[in-house]
Amino acid sequence: MRPTIEGVMLFGSIEFMPVEPAQPHATTLTADAAIGAYRRSASLSSALRWILNGSVLVLFAISAVQPIAAYIACALIAPWIALEFLSARSRRLNQDATSLMAVGALDAAEEKATQALRLFSLHRVIKLASLHQLAAIRHAQRKFMDSAKLAREVLSRGRSKDQALDRSTRLVLVDSLIELNEVDSAWTELGNLMTEPLSLRETLNARQLQVDLLGRRGAWRELVAELRPLVDLSELMPALASARTQAWLALAARECAMMDWSNLLRERAELLADYDQIVADRPLLQQLWSKPAESNPPSLPNSES
């Protein structure tokens, strides 16, 4: 089976590594079940926070009149500490899932993310991180419909305290929408992402997705207009991502009769990845290796003339 190249989320960044599509696991949650678990936990944790906060404040307020109220308020701190301990366990499971994803152990990572999602947490951002992890895993497993649904749920909760998590989730959403051929929706989401300050790694991923989208839309002149900076950025990308980016740029150059650039970029792409890997799920790139048009582009002027 030919390995596929998928995005693996590393809390605020997206790395690309070869993995085999994962087999269904006994503890697998469907996307809808995971979203339901998140919503129930978020509602319960919000209610508990209000109850505990309100109870402690009221008890301390009346402690001047009823001294025993202060002791009751202190007693309520014990369950709070226990709930914080559960939140810490959930955070730890998310970290374990991240480490397992980094080495391509998707089944084990999914199990950790599922446990974190089912475990109670007082803090919404921890549950959002669990949902984000599951979205990234489904993306890596090529379950793009699930990953898009989960990513949209994370983003629909509004901006979280972890801005890197929001940007990382939007990268998963854009790539999933591209794979689902929802080009217009992907373009809108990418535009929202590009308005935010991005790290270098996020910029590379966003620009790679931008090139992919422009290539699918046949926007050759837009790609050629940024040819040199895009080539420079592609040199910082992982091998396959760089190969595909340069292949799109080579095809754009060819369509704009810039054959010297097209040949150069095509040869560079071939050095970085195999043909089958480059054109996988991107049949339009096959045109780059097809017979060129009979009409030759105008030759470059001789420097001696």
N, C-alpha and C positions, 0 to 999 in steps of 0.2 A: 504494500500500500504506500502511495506516495505521501511523504510527510507534508503537513500543511503548516503555514506560518501564521501564528496567531498572536494577539496582544495579551500580555501578562501584566496585570497591574501591580505596581510596587508603590502604593500609597503616593499618588501624585505624579506618577510617571508611567509610561507604557513601554515595555521592552518587547522585542520580537524574538521569538525562539521557536525552533521546530518541535512540534509535538504531534502525537497521534490523537485522533478524535477519541475521547474517553467513552467507555462503556457505561451504561446506566448502573447506578449504585443503589443498594437496597434502601439507603436513607435519603435518597434524592427527594428534594422538594420541588414541586412544580413552581413556575414563576408566580402564578396566582396564589398558591399556598404560602409562598415566602412573603409576598406582599401582605397577605392577610395576617400572618404571624407578626410582621413588623408593625402593622397598624394596631393590632390588639395590644402588643407590648408597649407601644408609644402612648396609647390612651391610658393604660393601666399605670405606667410610670408617671405620667403627668398628674393623674388623680392622686397617686400616693405622695408625690412631692407636695402638692397643695395641702393634703391632709396632715402630713407630718410637720410641714412648716407652720401651718396655721395652728395646729395643736400646741406645738412648742411655744410659739409666741403668746398664745392665749394663756397657757399655764404659767409662763414666767410673768405675764402681766398681772395675774391675780395672786401671785405668790406672796405679795406684800400683805394680802388679807388672809390667804390660806397658805401657810408655809408648806403644807404637804404637796401643794401644786408644783413646787420646785422639784421635789423628789420624783413626782410623776413625769415631769418634763425630762429629767435626767434619764429616767427609765426608758423613755421613747428613743433616746439616742442609740440604745443597743440594737433595735431592729434596723435603724438607719445604717449603722456600721455593717450589719449583716448584708444589707442590700448593696452597700458600696463594695463589699467583698465580691458579691456576684457580678457587679459591673466590672471589677478588675479581672475576674475570670473571663468574662466576655471579651474584654480588650486583649487579653493574652491569647485567646483562641484566634482572634483576627490576625494577630502578629504571626502566629503559627501558620495560618493559612497563607499569608504573604510569603513566608519562607518556603513553604511547600510548592507554591506556584512558581517561584523563582527557579526551581529545579525540575519543573515540569510534572510534578506529582499531583495531577489535577484531581484524581479521585480522593486522595487524602486531604487535599486542600478544600474540596467541596464538603467533606465530612466535618472539618473544623469550622468552616463558615456556617454550615447548617446548625451545628451545636451552638455557635455564638448567637445565631438568630433566634434559636429556641430558648436560650438562657435569658432570664430576666435581667434588665439593666435599668438603672434610674436615669441614665443619660441618653438622650436622643441621638447624639452624634456617634455613639458607639454602635447603636442599632443601624444607623445609616451606613457606617463603615462595613458592617456585616452584609448589608444588602448590596453595597458596592462591590464587595469581594465576590459575592455570588454572581453578580452581573458580569464581572471580569472572567470568572471561571466559565460561565456559559458561553461567553464570547470565545474563549480559548477552545471550547468544545465544539465550536461552529454551530451553536444553537443561538443564532442571531436574533430570532424572534423573541426568545426569552431574555437575552441580554439587553435588547432594546427596551423591552417592557420594564425590566428591573431598573435600568438606568433612568428611564423616564420617571419612575416612582421616586427615586432618590432626588432627582432634580425638582420634582413637583413639590417637595417638602419645603422649598425656599432655600435661600443661601444658608449654609451651615457655618459653624465657627471654623471649620477646616476648609479653607478656600482651595487648597491643593486637592482635596478629595472631590470637590465640585468640578474642578477642571478635569481631573482624571476621569471622572464619571462621564463627562461630556465627550471626551475622546473616545471612550468605549461606545457611547451612543452613536457618534458620527460614523465610526467604522462599521458598526452593526447595520446602520441604515444604508451605508454604501453597499455592503454585502447583500442586503435585501433589495437593492436596486431602487431604493427610495431616495433618488438623487436630490430632489428639491428640498425634502425635509433635512437631509444631511447637510446641504448647503446652508440652510437657515441656521442649524445648530452650530455649524463651523463658524459662521459669521458672528454668532453670539460669543463663541470661545475666543475668537481673534481680537475682540475688543478688550480682553482682560490682559493684565501683565502676566507673561508666561516665562517659565524657566527655559534654559537652553534645551533641555530634553523635551519639554512640552512643545516648544517652538518647532523642533525637528519633526515631532509626530504630527503636529498640526499642519505643517507645510507639506509633509508627505501626503496627508489626506487631501489637502487642497489640490496638489498636483493630480492625484487620482481622480478627484471629482472633475477638474477641468478637462482631463483627458477623456473621461466618459462622456462629457458634454460636447466634446469636439472643439473646445475653445483653444485652438492652436496658437492663435496670435497672442492671446493673453499669456500663454506659457512661454512663448518665444520672447515676449517683452521682458521677462525676468530670467532669461536663460542663464546668464552668468552667475547671479546670486543663488539661483536654485541648484546649479551644479556644485557650487561651493558648499552649500548646506548638505547636499546629498553625500558628500565625502565624509561627513560626520555621522551618518546613519549606519545602522547595522547592515550587513552585506545584502540581504535580500531586499530590504526596504530601499537601499541605495540603488540596487540593480533595477528595480521597478520604476523608481523615480527617474533614473537616467533613460530608461526605455521609453517612458512617456515623453520625456523631453526630446529624445531622438526622433520619435514619431512626429511630434509637433514641428521639429526642424525640417523633417522630410516634407511634411504637408505645406510648409512655407518655402520650399525650394532651397533650403540651406543644407545641401547634401554633405558638405564637409563636416559640419557639426553633427548631422544625423549619423554618419558613418562612425565618427569618433565616439559618440555617446553609445551607440549600439555595441561597439567593440568593448567599451568599458563595462557595459552591463553584462556582456557575455563572460567577462573575466570574473565577475562577482557571483553569478548564479547560473544554473542550468536554464535552458530554454523553457522546459516544462514548468519549472518553478516560477519563472517570470510571467508567463502567460496564463497561469492557473487562475480560473475565475475571471480572467480579463481577456476575453477573446479578441477584443479590438487591438491588443498589442501584437497579435499574430501578423497584422499588416506590415509591421516593421521588418519582418523577415520574408515577406512576399516579394514577387517580382516588381521592381520599381516601374513607374509609368514610363512610357516610351519617350515622352517629351522631356529632354534633358534641361536642367536648370541652367541659367546663364552662368558661364564660367567667370571665375574671379579675374579681374584685370591683371595683366602682367606688370610686375613691379618695375621692369626695365622700360616699359613704355611711358 
